Amino acid sequence: MNKVEKKVNAFETKEAKKITKSFRITLSEHGFKLFMKYEAKMEFEREALHTIKFNKHDVATFSVSYVNTKVLVLNFNYCDAVNITNDKVNLIINYVKELGKSLNSKIVIIQSVYPNVINSQTSIPKNDIVLLVNGYSSADKFSYVNLQENFLENFLGVYHGVNDYFEEVYQKDSTFEYSFSLVGKEKMIWSYYYKGYEGEINITHGSTLTFSVPSLDIKKENVTLQDLQTFLDETFEDSENEVKIQSLINPPNKHFVRYCLKEVLPGVKAYEKIAEQVFTLLIEDLDAGEIESTIAEEYPVDMVVLGGANNYKFVKLFGFYFVMDLQQLKADKYTDFQSSVKVYEEAILKREHENYIKKVSDLKYLVSSISPK
């Protein structure tokens, strides 16, 4: 049986302990005492809790944590506003910086609910950079110290560069969609939907940038900010080419299907089949791209639910009438109201009759199964 690999607490390495010991000595020279304990908050998150005792009554507590040691988070959990002066803050920040350097960290994020805790060494980033501390309190403003030159600025340059590119794509194509997530504080992921293609762009900010789109077999290493435009152009060109032929046969309908499940049909995944049939029937007379963009841009849609009974829906949509069978998962299109309402009436009455016959049959069987006692 393979031995289970033990998760290493980087705060307990020989080098980290040496730095902590030096910090403890420095504090003792000022008459302060340091108490510490370690916690594993989640599977991969490690936290070192520190308490500095200044005298009999006054203490300051702070924690240093990481999920990935490339990004350390220094959090001032409790600091008396009178006693935590700039020189004491400097001691703490310098200690965490030394810890970070020993762990090959790239940045120290500093969080605090006490405005005077952050000293002049640190920089206040824009409010929209809260993504960098995803998983911690996103309501907090934070300061930071780069341990690798321009780490945060380069990170934000990538983030804003890709987002700006996506916004330009959206201005040209309203059916385009994307979302952002952050993994392990250094891997940025954009999931996107473009002209019927769904993909995922990964940019990892390690010692160098790595750009990859797994579904398209694209992987570029040692990427610079100047390379992004070219790689994104390539990604979107390949994405469109990947579905171009298929889109001629079955035009993209993601927005229409989503709209149907929200506004027309109960939001059940099985009913996607009906929505897709309705879309196919509509594009016999209307342009597929115009239908998608109309819904994506949230323009008013000519849609009225006229009736619903016995697992049927009777709907007017984009000027046509549809009788939708929720039981058989199919739909039929009609151009005028009179013929469509007649079909709808016959369908619900027929199913009502079938339900009645089945109910009578079930009751007869139930009675016939009764035996004398």
Secondary structure in CASP SS format (residue, H / E / C, confidence):
PFRMAT SS
TARGET T0000
AUTHOR 0000-0000-0000
METHOD secondary structure of the structure
MODEL  1
M C 1.00
N C 1.00
K C 1.00
V C 1.00
E C 1.00
K C 1.00
K C 1.00
V C 1.00
N C 1.00
A H 1.00
F H 1.00
E H 1.00
T C 1.00
K H 1.00
E H 1.00
A H 1.00
K H 1.00
K H 1.00
I H 1.00
T H 1.00
K H 1.00
S H 1.00
F H 1.00
R H 1.00
I H 1.00
T H 1.00
L H 1.00
S H 1.00
E H 1.00
H C 1.00
G C 1.00
F C 1.00
K E 1.00
L E 1.00
F E 1.00
M E 1.00
K E 1.00
Y E 1.00
E E 1.00
A E 1.00
K C 1.00
M C 1.00
E C 1.00
F C 1.00
E C 1.00
R E 1.00
E E 1.00
A E 1.00
L E 1.00
H E 1.00
T E 1.00
I E 1.00
K E 1.00
F C 1.00
N C 1.00
K C 1.00
H C 1.00
D C 1.00
V E 1.00
A E 1.00
T E 1.00
F E 1.00
S E 1.00
V E 1.00
S E 1.00
Y E 1.00
V C 1.00
N C 1.00
T C 1.00
K C 1.00
V E 1.00
L E 1.00
V E 1.00
L E 1.00
N E 1.00
F E 1.00
N E 1.00
Y E 1.00
C E 1.00
D C 1.00
A C 1.00
V C 1.00
N C 1.00
I C 1.00
T C 1.00
N H 1.00
D H 1.00
K H 1.00
V H 1.00
N H 1.00
L H 1.00
I H 1.00
I H 1.00
N H 1.00
Y H 1.00
V H 1.00
K H 1.00
E H 1.00
L H 1.00
G H 1.00
K H 1.00
S H 1.00
L C 1.00
N C 1.00
S C 1.00
K C 1.00
I E 1.00
V E 1.00
I E 1.00
I E 1.00
Q E 1.00
S E 1.00
V C 1.00
Y C 1.00
P H 1.00
N H 1.00
V H 1.00
I C 1.00
N C 1.00
S C 1.00
Q C 1.00
T C 1.00
S E 1.00
I C 1.00
P C 1.00
K C 1.00
N H 1.00
D H 1.00
I H 1.00
V H 1.00
L H 1.00
L H 1.00
V H 1.00
N C 1.00
G C 1.00
Y C 1.00
S C 1.00
S C 1.00
A C 1.00
D C 1.00
K C 1.00
F E 1.00
S E 1.00
Y E 1.00
V E 1.00
N E 1.00
L C 1.00
Q C 1.00
E C 1.00
N C 1.00
F H 1.00
L H 1.00
E H 1.00
N H 1.00
F H 1.00
L H 1.00
G H 1.00
V H 1.00
Y H 1.00
H H 1.00
G H 1.00
V H 1.00
N H 1.00
D H 1.00
Y H 1.00
F H 1.00
E H 1.00
E H 1.00
V H 1.00
Y H 1.00
Q H 1.00
K H 1.00
D C 1.00
S C 1.00
T C 1.00
F C 1.00
E E 1.00
Y E 1.00
S E 1.00
F E 1.00
S E 1.00
L E 1.00
V E 1.00
G C 1.00
K C 1.00
E C 1.00
K E 1.00
M E 1.00
I E 1.00
W E 1.00
S E 1.00
Y E 1.00
Y E 1.00
Y E 1.00
K C 1.00
G C 1.00
Y E 1.00
E E 1.00
G E 1.00
E E 1.00
I E 1.00
N E 1.00
I E 1.00
T E 1.00
H E 1.00
G C 1.00
S C 1.00
T C 1.00
L E 1.00
T E 1.00
F E 1.00
S E 1.00
V E 1.00
P H 1.00
S H 1.00
L H 1.00
D C 1.00
I E 1.00
K E 1.00
K E 1.00
E E 1.00
N E 1.00
V E 1.00
T C 1.00
L H 1.00
Q H 1.00
D H 1.00
L H 1.00
Q H 1.00
T H 1.00
F H 1.00
L H 1.00
D H 1.00
E H 1.00
T H 1.00
F H 1.00
E H 1.00
D H 1.00
S H 1.00
E H 1.00
N H 1.00
E H 1.00
V H 1.00
K H 1.00
I H 1.00
Q H 1.00
S H 1.00
L H 1.00
I H 1.00
N C 1.00
P C 1.00
P C 1.00
N C 1.00
K H 1.00
H H 1.00
F H 1.00
V H 1.00
R H 1.00
Y H 1.00
C H 1.00
L H 1.00
K H 1.00
E H 1.00
V H 1.00
L C 1.00
P C 1.00
G C 1.00
V C 1.00
K H 1.00
A H 1.00
Y H 1.00
E H 1.00
K H 1.00
I H 1.00
A H 1.00
E H 1.00
Q H 1.00
V H 1.00
F H 1.00
T H 1.00
L H 1.00
L H 1.00
I C 1.00
E C 1.00
D C 1.00
L C 1.00
D C 1.00
A H 1.00
G H 1.00
E H 1.00
I H 1.00
E H 1.00
S H 1.00
T H 1.00
I H 1.00
A H 1.00
E C 1.00
E C 1.00
Y C 1.00
P C 1.00
V C 1.00
D C 1.00
M E 1.00
V E 1.00
V E 1.00
L E 1.00
G E 1.00
G E 1.00
A E 1.00
N C 1.00
N C 1.00
Y E 1.00
K E 1.00
F E 1.00
V E 1.00
K E 1.00
L E 1.00
F C 1.00
G C 1.00
F E 1.00
Y E 1.00
F E 1.00
V E 1.00
M E 1.00
D E 1.00
L C 1.00
Q C 1.00
Q C 1.00
L C 1.00
K E 1.00
A E 1.00
D E 1.00
K E 1.00
Y E 1.00
T C 1.00
D C 1.00
F H 1.00
Q H 1.00
S H 1.00
S H 1.00
V H 1.00
K H 1.00
V H 1.00
Y H 1.00
E H 1.00
E H 1.00
A H 1.00
I H 1.00
L H 1.00
K H 1.00
R H 1.00
E H 1.00
H H 1.00
E H 1.00
N H 1.00
Y H 1.00
I H 1.00
K H 1.00
K H 1.00
V H 1.00
S H 1.00
D H 1.00
L H 1.00
K H 1.00
Y H 1.00
L H 1.00
V H 1.00
S H 1.00
S C 1.00
I C 1.00
S C 1.00
P C 1.00
K C 1.00
END
